Amino acid sequence: ISLVEFKKVADDVKKVKTQPTNEELLTLYGLYKQVLVGDVNTERPTVDPTGKAKWDAWQSRKGMSKDDAMATYITEANGIISKYGM
């Protein structure tokens, strides 16, 4: 798995015909941040509910290696692409 493949799938999943569910989007967000940044490095937002959900999704991946996060992201994104079409 390469960063090039990861970025291609990340671009492709943005082009699906139907908006994925919030749960699907949060799964992708948490994995994406884990790949690019690593473990969560910010405080959890206190007011913004969307920010909290995104932070929690990222925090749930704490300790996951970049390679594992990339592989899981690609699997999840390809599932969404198959489900919704491009």
LINKA-V898058 format. One line per field, one symbol per residue. ss: DSSP state (a for helix, b for strand, c for the rest). Layout:
ss->???
This chain:
ss->ccaaaaaaaaaaaccccccccaaaaaaaaaaaaaaaccccccccccccaaaaaaaaaaaccccccaaaaaaaaaaaaaaaaaaacc
